[in-house]
Amino acid sequence: MRIVCRCNDVTVEDIEKLIDEGVTDLEELRRLLRIGMGPCQGRTCIPIVISILARKTGKRPEDIALPNARFPVRPVKIEALVGGEK
Amino acid sequence: MIGIIGGGIIGVATAYELAKLGEDVIVFEKRYLGSGSTFRCASGIRAQFTDEANIKLMKYSIERWGQLSEELNHDIMFQQTGYLFLATSEEEVEAFKRNIKLQNKFGVPTKLITPEEAKEIVPPLNKDAFLAAAWNPEDGKASPFHTLYAYKKAAEKLGARFHEYTKVTMIEKEDKWKIKTTRGEFKVDVVVNATNAWAREINSMIGKDIIPIKPYKHQLVKTEPLERGQIEPLVCPPAWNDSYVIQDGEDGGVICGTALEYETSPDDVTPTYDFAKEVLKWAVKIIPALKHVHIVRQWAGHYARTPDNNPAIGEIEDNFYVAIGFSGHGFMMAPAVAQALAERIVKGRTKVPLDWEWFDPFRFERGELRSSAFQIG
C-alpha cells in the first residue's frame, strides 16, 4: 500500500482504481478522494496525483491544470483571526 | 431525446430519473460536473422550513435521501444528524413554536428543546447564548461529491450521456429544439434548463428571461478534522447573521457559514478575507472551543436567488423546462425535484408532493411572491 495523500490516507491504488473507472478529471478525482483538501492543501499529493494521471491517460503533466490554492495557505488557529474581537 | 443544460445536482439527478423512465438523455456542462453550486455547498438537508410547500417537498426529499445509497449502488454518506436552530430572544421562541406546529402538521417531528437538552446533542455548545432550540433529528447531511457521482454513474448505466466542458452557445426552435454547443449541434425534443446561477443566460437564448435570478457569492470556512460526534447537526442561531456550524460527514472538519454575501458574476469564486473574520466571529460564539482549532480552507460558491428565495420549477415554453433559482436549497431538494420533474415531463403527472403553483416560473412576471424561505446551510 503506497500512501499518496497523508492528510486523508489515499493510496496509489485508490487513485488508479478511479481512473480505471473513467474518472480522469483532476477536479473530480480530488473531490471523490479528498486529495488536496487536508491541512497540507495538496502540497504533498497533488504533484504525485498529476503524474499518475499523466501516466494513465497519456496526457502531458503540464497540460493538467492545477486546482485552485485556497486561503489560508497554511492552517491558522481561529483565535489568531478573531483575536481582539468582542 | 431530452437535453439537460447544467451538470450540477439538479441536472444530473434529473438525467438519472429520466433515464429510469426509459428516456434518452444528454447532459451539457460547461466545466466539470458539480463545478457550479453543488460542489461548493455546505451539504445540509432539512425539512425545517416555514411554509407548507417547502416542508412537504423536503419531507419527501428526505425519504428519498434515505433510499439513495442503495438505489444508486454507491454510498452517498447520507446521515440524519439533525438541524438545531437556536432562538436568542422571546420573540424568536414564539416564532419557532409556530414553525414547529406547521412542521408537525405535515409529519416533520421537530420539537422545542431546552439549552441543556441541546448541549447533550452538541456537547461544546455555548448554552448560555440562547433560550430554546428547534430540533429535528430527521434533518441531516450527505456528501455532495459522492451524491453527484452516484447519480451520474447510475444514469450512465441506464444510457444517459454526459458532455463535460461543453458550453451551450445558442438554442433554436425548429421542428425540434436545436442546441448549439462548443462541441457541435444536438437536436432534442425537450430541453431542461438546470443551470441555476447561470440560468438567465440560457433562458434569454429563447427570449424568455422571465425569472429574475441574481447570483450571490457565499463562502464557507472549514477547520481541520475533529473527533466525530462533537457538532454533528447543523447548528444555527438565525439571529446571528444566519451563521451556522456543521461537522463534515466525511472527514469531521467543521464547516462554518454566515450570510455575508456579494452580488457578483457566478464565475467569480474568489474567497475574501473579510468573510473569514466575520464567519469565525460568529462560529466561536456558537462553539467557543473552536478558537483553539485551525482553519484549513475557505472557498466560495453561489446562491442563485429569486426575489422570494423559492426556486422556479416548471415549463416556460413548449417542451422547455426550468428547475433553477434554488437560493441555496438545490442540493437538499434535488432527489424530490428531479423525480417530480422527470415524471411530469414523461407522464404529465407525479406523485411527488411538489406544489407546481408555488414554484411557478411565471409568478415573478405576475408580480406574485411566495413567503420567503429562509436560507441556511
Interface residues (C-beta under 8 A of the other chain):
Chain A: N8 V23 D25 E27 E28 R31 L32 R34 M37 G38 P39 Q41 N68 R70 F71 P72 P75 V76 K77 I78 E79 L81 V82 E85
Chain B: Y32 L33 G34 S35 F39 F145 H146 Y149 E164 T223 E224 P225 E250 D251 V269 P271 Y273 A276 K277 L280 K281 A283 V284 L290 K291 H292 V293 H294 I295 V296 R297 Q298 W299
